[in-house]
Amino acid sequence: MEGPEINDDSQLYSTMAGKLDARLLKALDVMGFTHMTPVQQRVLNELPTWRSDCLVQAKTGTGKTLAFLLPALHCLLQGEYAPPKGKVGILIITPTRELAQQIAKACDQLTSQLPTPLECHVAVGGTARASAHSRFMKGAPSILVATPGRLCDYLSETPTAKKLSNIQTLVLDEADTMLESGFIADVKRILQLIPQKSTGWQGMCFSATVPPKVKDVVNIVLRRDYTSISTIDQNEAPTHERVPQYHVIIPSVGDTFNALASLLKHEIKNCKKIIVFGVTAHMVALLAGVFCKGMIHLKVFEIHSRLNQGARTRTTNQFKEAEAGILFASDVIGRGMDFPNVDLVIQVGLPSNGEQYVHRVGRTARAGADGRAIILLTEGESFFMRNNRHLPIKPHPDTAEILAGAPACSKAVMQAMYTIEEESKQRAYSSFIGFFAGSGLLKQLRLDKAGLVQLANEMAVKGMGCPEPPPMDKKVIGKMGLKGVPGFTYADPNELARAPRNGGSSRGRNQSRGGKPRDALSPGAGSGVEKRRGGGRGGRGGRGGGRR
Ligand SMILES: Nc1ncnc2c1ncn2[C@@H]1O[C@H](COP(=O)(O)OP(=O)(O)OP(=O)(O)O)[C@@H](O)[C@H]1O
């Protein structure tokens, strides 16, 4: 039987006849969903009422979206809890724009069998605010799926806030990330601007990972007596047993590109659809730039915060529909995104934490499919496995072969590197330094600040083929907290003065492949993380120009 975690004992949706709104049941039928996934089964059967507050944990790709949409939509359709026409009844907050759009699509499918489908609107950053806002104000939205920054912006205007003054259900998807340092301030602000919890709205928090400290803050959206549901055993890793997970340890950071080329060559025989995660947006752009030069026989896709939203949405849709391809990605698609039939997830470098590792791995083996995951780390970074012993990551059985194949890839990698503009390498270099400088990782890597610069220099010279470490602006170095640290090549201030304010002096600066404008070099500029101030855990977001 097809479907995530569905077997012959799974409850049929038809058993919900008379309980779940018939039009939703019809939609499920049209969507081809006959059986409940475990998380859907438990939410629909175990919640005291479908308006009860809940914290729900279930593995990635197991159908959590429907598990919150179905009860919330059912209650809205029953009339008793429907807000006046034109007012939002269900508010769903997600960390990324792509995820918001994906949830809205699922919502549209679920209400497609109503004589007049409910209006589900999306409010996310990076899109034409004026037109989306005008549609929202003129329309009759029943559901709003939003990212925190744009939602705060909507709620700051009284007429817009009025449309959200009758909320019946508030869903925090990827709840752990919504309740950690980068987003919690926005969530608190949103809670001040919508009706008080005492008015009785339902709070629903969903995620594949729920670190213990989330339970300390979850009460800002949930009643004290909320129902806790987990389909994951406490002693079990929150990743799929269906995803064999491997590590490949490379001797030094300068080997990253060659080793990845060798790894891809090795794996590509058995894979049609691959996602490769990189540490920062600029590093992802560089990876995509290198590997689109004919080294791999798969169509190359690229997604990260430095692309404009139009390009991000296009890539998302294309990669969803693609039968084959390789997507170089930052964490803008690390959580929640449902790309069908991804056979392999590769992580190049450290994820921000164990939870992020789990979510990235979760982009494969979705909806009952199989998948594999590989993380490529340097010896210095291998502490990640020691710190996350609960994760079932084993040495890649062909590590020796992959490493032995790396030098042979060096020529093709360098040829590709030479075609890449210096500015792109400079950005990748700078973002790499910013990523580590702004994190608590240096201690774990047993590096001081000078050691970090040396590491980045090795990445640039050995890995990217730069004749010398790329020049850095003194101001940027200062903002990274690295003033006076030896090892930098300083940018010529005259050259900087001559350069346009938003970029550099060379042809093609601030242009991505395809000529799309990029954000300025300054740390955190246009990080694309939805108003994720102050960084994520360890304060990583924003510094060094584009964590995501
Ligand atoms: N009852 C069902 N039967 C078959 N397929 C289903 C069912 N419910 C959901 N799916 C499919 O399973 C896939 C994963 O669902 P979804 O994106 O909701 O997972 P998730 O648990 O939210 O994952 P993540 O933790 O990554 O956010 C989707 O393609 C969805 O359409």
Ligand as a Chemical Component Dictionary entry (heavy atoms), coordinates in Angstrom:
data_LIG
# 
_chem_comp.id                   LIG 
_chem_comp.type                 NON-POLYMER 
_chem_comp.pdbx_formal_charge   0 
_chem_comp.three_letter_code    LIG 
# 
loop_
_chem_comp_atom.comp_id 
_chem_comp_atom.atom_id 
_chem_comp_atom.alt_atom_id 
_chem_comp_atom.type_symbol 
_chem_comp_atom.charge 
_chem_comp_atom.model_Cartn_x 
_chem_comp_atom.model_Cartn_y 
_chem_comp_atom.model_Cartn_z 
_chem_comp_atom.pdbx_ordinal 
LIG N1  N1  N 0 -2.942 9.803  4.184  1  
LIG C1  C1  C 0 -2.011 9.910  3.261  2  
LIG N2  N2  N 0 -1.851 8.968  2.325  3  
LIG C2  C2  C 0 -0.867 9.069  1.377  4  
LIG N3  N3  N 0 -0.004 10.098 1.293  5  
LIG C3  C3  C 0 -0.116 11.068 2.206  6  
LIG C4  C4  C 0 -1.117 11.039 3.228  7  
LIG N4  N4  N 0 -0.984 12.152 3.982  8  
LIG C5  C5  C 0 0.035  12.856 3.457  9  
LIG N5  N5  N 0 0.563  12.230 2.387  10 
LIG C6  C6  C 0 1.690  12.673 1.546  11 
LIG O1  O1  O 0 2.898  12.486 2.288  12 
LIG C7  C7  C 0 3.850  13.500 1.950  13 
LIG C8  C8  C 0 4.430  14.108 3.210  14 
LIG O2  O2  O 0 3.442  14.858 3.890  15 
LIG P1  P1  P 0 3.793  16.195 4.698  16 
LIG O3  O3  O 0 4.513  17.136 3.808  17 
LIG O4  O4  O 0 2.567  16.643 5.359  18 
LIG O5  O5  O 0 4.833  15.598 5.751  19 
LIG P2  P2  P 0 5.351  16.234 7.114  20 
LIG O6  O6  O 0 5.175  15.192 8.165  21 
LIG O7  O7  O 0 4.734  17.557 7.355  22 
LIG O8  O8  O 0 6.890  16.380 6.793  23 
LIG P3  P3  P 0 7.976  17.441 7.395  24 
LIG O9  O9  O 0 8.296  17.008 8.784  25 
LIG O10 O10 O 0 9.131  17.299 6.474  26 
LIG O11 O11 O 0 7.323  18.780 7.364  27 
LIG C9  C9  C 0 3.117  14.479 1.059  28 
LIG O12 O12 O 0 3.479  14.229 -0.277 29 
LIG C10 C10 C 0 1.661  14.180 1.278  30 
LIG O13 O13 O 0 0.883  14.492 0.159  31 
# 
loop_
_chem_comp_bond.comp_id 
_chem_comp_bond.atom_id_1 
_chem_comp_bond.atom_id_2 
_chem_comp_bond.value_order 
_chem_comp_bond.pdbx_ordinal 
LIG N1  C1  SING 1  
LIG C1  N2  SING 2  
LIG C1  C4  DOUB 3  
LIG N2  C2  DOUB 4  
LIG C2  N3  SING 5  
LIG N3  C3  DOUB 6  
LIG C3  C4  SING 7  
LIG C3  N5  SING 8  
LIG C4  N4  SING 9  
LIG N4  C5  DOUB 10 
LIG C5  N5  SING 11 
LIG N5  C6  SING 12 
LIG C6  O1  SING 13 
LIG C6  C10 SING 14 
LIG O1  C7  SING 15 
LIG C7  C8  SING 16 
LIG C7  C9  SING 17 
LIG C8  O2  SING 18 
LIG O2  P1  SING 19 
LIG P1  O3  DOUB 20 
LIG P1  O4  SING 21 
LIG P1  O5  SING 22 
LIG O5  P2  SING 23 
LIG P2  O6  DOUB 24 
LIG P2  O7  SING 25 
LIG P2  O8  SING 26 
LIG O8  P3  SING 27 
LIG P3  O9  DOUB 28 
LIG P3  O10 SING 29 
LIG P3  O11 SING 30 
LIG C9  O12 SING 31 
LIG C9  C10 SING 32 
LIG C10 O13 SING 33 
# 
